[in-house]
Structures are given as C-alpha cells and as structure tokens.
Amino acid sequence: MPVLKEIAAYAEELVEIRRDLHEHPELGMEELRTSAIVAKLLKSWGITVHEGIGKTGVVGVLDGKQAGRTIGLRADMDALPIDEKTNLPFASKTPGVMHACGHDAHTTMLLGAARYLAQTQDFDGQAVFIFQPAEEGLGGARAMLADDLFGRFACDEIYGMHNNPNGRPNVVGVKPGKAMAGADFFDITIKASGAHAARPHESIDPIVIATSLVQQLQSIVSRNTPPTEPLVLSVTQIHAGSAYNVIPSECTISGTVRFFDPELIATVRERMQALCDGVAKGYDVEVVLDSRNTFDVLVNNEQLSQVMLDIAADVVGSENVEVMTKVSTGSEDFSDMLQVVPGAYCVVGHEGTLPLHNDGFILDESILPVGASIYARLIEQRGVGPQ
Ligand code: NI
C-alpha cells in the first residue's frame, strides 16, 4: 500500500500549510501563531482541541468508531535561531528565525493524519494528536509532561518521527532500544581579576584559565571513561573581553555533553566539578559550574520499534524500511515522553542536500503525505484491542 489515497488527494494542501508555517517560523515557547493554526484546523475537522498545554502546546483528541486503545502521535512545532539562506519563495519572513530542522513538516504531517482520521472515522480506540512546543533544547516535552499530558490523555503507546536529509529518500528507519543520546548543557563562569593588558601580573587572567580548563575538560572523555562507550563533550562557546588592551575579569565557557549511560554521565559530572574546583584552587579564583540535564536518552521500545517499521512498510514498502543499528549522538526530547509511555520514533529519509540546522536546509516536501500516512496507519492498526 503506498501513500493513503485520501491523503494523496490533499497533498497540495499539505504543501500549502507547510509553506505557510515555514514562512512564519517561531522559536520555542513562542509558537503562538503556529499553535493557533493547528488548533483552528483540528477544530475545523471536528476534533476536540486542548490548548495551552506546556504553554504553547496543543492536543487534539479524536474517538474512533468503537472502544479500543489510546494511541498518541507527537509532532514538534518550533524553529531555530538561524537566518535563512535558502532563497526559497516561501523563505522565513522573520529575520534570524528559520525552520531549519523541518518541524514545520512534522506539524503538517500530523495535521494530515488528523484530517484523514477525522474524515474516515474508520478506526478503533482514541487518537491523541500531540503538537509539542520547544523541542530544540528549551524543554517543550517536559513542559507538557509537567502539565500532566499523560495524566489527562492516558496513552497506551506513543509514536514520533523526524525527517532525515542524510537518509535515502522515503526510507524509514528505527533504532530499537537506546537510539539517541541524552544531553547535559553546561555553563562555567570563571570569576577572576582584570587589569591593563600591559601589566598582566596585576591581573588573574580568566582567559588563560579558561583555555587551560577547556583542555582539561577534553581529558574526561579521553582518560576517565571507557573508549568503548560513546560519549561526547563539546565546548561550543567561550565569551570574554572587550578590548585589545584589557584583561577581562570574567570568562564563560559553555557546551554540551552527550551520553547513553546514566553511570557514565554521573562520572562526567563529577569530573567536571573536580576540574573546575581544581583550577579555582590553583589560580585562586571562583569557578561556578552550572550543568543541566536537557534531554533524556531516547529509548525505543524494542517490540514497538518493529511494530512501527511494519506499519511504515505498509506505506513505503518493505524494501524501504530498515532496522538501524547505530546510535545517534544527536538528542531529541521525545525521549522524555518515551520515559513515561512506551513507543517508538522513526526517521524518514528525503532528498535533502544539506544537513539539519544548516541555514540552507531545504526539505523535500514529497515526504509530507508519507509521514501523514504512517501516522494515520499507526492509529488504524494500534487502536484495535481491549481498552
Ligand atoms: Ni528536529
């Protein structure tokens, strides 16, 4: 079975919805226009809508023709702080904000499935459409969970998906078990003592301390954790200084740690603190480490991973689904929802030429009806059964 024919019939409308969202991207927790469009469309199809869950999140609920199981489908809605350079006719009209991760497409796919299911009403159980804000490190999934998402909408299973410009077109992949990394974000502030650059001995130079500390942090992965365990520590920002001839008083270092093992991340956090304390003592300065866990490790339920692949095969063909064997060091906050309700998360390959988060990223819109059909089939197949 290819793309569902009812969905194929309004594929052009899905493109229009997606291009409108693309033209008007909104950052995490600011998705006011996007969530209003989502709510309006869901209501227009007769779906019960709950707004303001996790600030700008929207949940649609649709009952099937008879009782059954409750299946949740989730899409993310936020854009990134990137200045778009695609030259597309529907490029972002908001300077500095861009749908460079394709969440405009994810939202559109879920809307496409919702419309189809509302139209056909040919399924058992209940469909819960979860439109999530702020996936890009701003805690949208956790905000919805804090608003009792699954207490209010008790799902038996949940599913999510992401486009993949690095994959083969229309090939759907799921990595069973641990699939994507957990992430900590950290900031380290070195509070030292500034002076004239010509008289460095009157300062305690935070830049010298910071560059030393960055090197020491690299030794955690290379010397404190097993080489067989995937782990990443990347320093991504160093901020200090304002002039050629001034040694500043303060320097901040920021970055992220990506991990798959809870014991290992505990070791990393301990070592980071110890190294910060060490340079603080050694240089007689104050070093403040602020480290926050931002994403859980994404763990796909083993059985439901296969279920998702089998259902995707209905749409793209069994030759176009694959069990992925490698973990990704990227992170995804659907992981937080999967900690509460079992489910699976797939990637859908497409003809992109540039990676996600690139300012020239272009999404292949032919995956819109594919994603919508997979979402729809998940409800049709998984809603059947005792409540
Ligand atoms: Ni994304």
Residues whose N, C-alpha, C, O or C-beta is under 5 A from the ligand:
A	BS01	NI	C101
